[in-house]
Amino acid sequence: MSKLQRALKQNQPAGIYRFDSNASVELLRSEAENAGWKIYFLDGKAIRDKKTFLEHIARAMKFPDYFGKNWDALQDCLTDLQGIEPKGYILVYQSPTRFIKSSPGHWAVARDVFNSVIEFWGGQGIPFYVLLRGTTAADIPLLS
């Protein structure tokens, strides 16, 4: 069983995890979609601050044009994802280290938003995972 499949089977509760996997984006997308989940990929290589984080996540998750590019708007969009309700949501954030290190205060706010969104969807009976791929943040548990 792959590490992503463990999340899909909810062996660990929804949350923010370090994700140590070399699987291709295509394979991860296929595994998630075949299991009825919606998966998004956020490439963090160019994310260094709040502005670039919000721009990239809006593009990766296909937020509407009226996205306000602030923390409240991020939470609003993440709790109002459009389309058929899947079994769950997964955001794979690839290479988050640059943002974590260059903007620790903004990263803390982003984590708070993610945690609120995870709690919101959990209340709807839909798990939401944020998987940090390639991070060095030791305070985030590893998806095992």
C-alpha positions in Angstrom: 0.0 0.0 0.0 1.4 3.4 -1.0 1.7 6.2 1.5 -1.0 8.2 -0.2 -3.3 5.1 -0.1 -2.9 5.1 3.7 -4.3 8.6 3.7 -7.1 7.6 1.4 -8.0 4.8 3.8 -7.7 7.3 6.7 -5.2 5.3 8.7 -4.3 8.7 10.2 -6.8 11.5 11.0 -7.2 14.3 8.5 -4.5 17.0 9.1 -1.2 18.5 8.0 1.5 15.9 7.5 5.0 15.6 6.1 4.7 13.4 3.0 7.8 11.4 2.1 7.1 10.0 -1.4 8.9 9.9 -4.7 5.7 9.0 -6.6 5.0 11.1 -9.7 2.2 13.7 -9.7 0.4 11.5 -12.3 0.5 8.4 -10.1 -0.7 10.3 -7.0 -3.5 11.9 -9.0 -4.5 8.5 -10.4 -4.5 6.9 -7.0 -6.6 9.7 -5.4 -9.1 10.0 -8.2 -9.6 6.3 -8.6 -10.5 6.2 -4.9 -13.0 9.1 -5.3 -10.9 11.8 -3.8 -10.1 15.3 -5.1 -6.4 16.1 -5.2 -4.6 19.4 -5.8 -0.9 20.1 -6.3 0.8 23.2 -5.1 4.4 23.7 -6.3 6.2 25.8 -3.7 9.5 26.3 -5.5 8.7 30.0 -6.3 6.7 30.7 -3.1 8.6 33.0 -0.8 5.9 35.2 0.9 2.2 35.6 1.5 1.6 37.2 -1.9 3.2 34.4 -3.9 1.6 31.7 -1.7 -1.9 33.1 -2.2 -1.3 33.5 -6.0 0.0 30.0 -6.4 -2.6 28.3 -4.2 -5.4 30.1 -6.0 -4.1 28.9 -9.4 -3.4 25.3 -8.2 -6.9 25.0 -6.7 -8.7 26.9 -9.4 -10.2 29.6 -7.2 -12.8 31.9 -8.7 -11.6 35.2 -10.2 -13.1 37.1 -7.3 -10.6 35.5 -4.9 -9.6 38.3 -2.6 -5.9 37.3 -2.1 -6.0 37.5 1.7 -6.2 35.0 4.5 -10.0 35.3 5.0 -10.6 34.8 1.3 -8.3 31.7 1.3 -10.4 30.2 4.1 -13.6 31.0 2.3 -12.5 29.4 -0.9 -11.1 26.3 0.8 -14.4 25.8 2.6 -16.4 26.3 -0.6 -14.8 24.0 -3.1 -17.0 23.6 -6.1 -18.0 20.4 -7.9 -19.2 17.0 -6.8 -18.3 16.3 -3.2 -15.5 13.7 -3.1 -14.7 11.2 -0.4 -12.1 13.7 0.7 -9.6 16.4 -0.3 -5.9 16.3 -0.5 -3.5 19.2 -1.1 0.0 18.1 -1.9 2.2 21.1 -1.2 5.5 20.3 -3.0 8.7 22.1 -1.8 7.2 24.2 1.0 10.5 24.8 2.7 11.3 28.2 1.0 8.0 29.7 2.2 8.3 28.1 5.7 11.9 29.5 6.2 11.5 32.9 4.5 8.1 33.8 5.9 7.6 31.9 9.2 4.9 34.3 10.4 2.9 33.9 7.2 3.5 30.2 7.2 2.0 30.1 10.8 -1.1 31.9 9.5 -1.4 29.5 6.5 -1.2 26.6 8.9 -4.0 28.1 11.1 -6.1 28.5 8.0 -5.4 24.9 6.9 -6.3 23.6 10.4 -9.6 25.6 10.4 -10.4 24.2 6.9 -9.6 20.6 8.1 -11.9 21.1 11.1 -14.7 22.6 8.8 -14.6 19.7 6.4 -14.3 17.2 9.2 -17.6 18.6 10.5 -19.1 17.8 7.1 -17.8 14.2 7.4 -15.2 14.9 4.6 -11.5 14.5 5.4 -9.0 17.2 4.2 -5.3 16.4 4.2 -2.4 18.8 3.6 0.6 16.8 2.6 3.9 18.7 2.7 6.3 17.0 0.3 10.0 17.8 0.8 9.7 19.8 3.9 12.1 20.0 6.8 9.5 21.2 9.4 10.2 18.7 12.2 7.2 19.8 14.2 4.8 18.4 11.5 4.1 14.6 11.9 5.1 12.2 9.1 2.3 10.5 7.2 3.1 6.9 7.9 
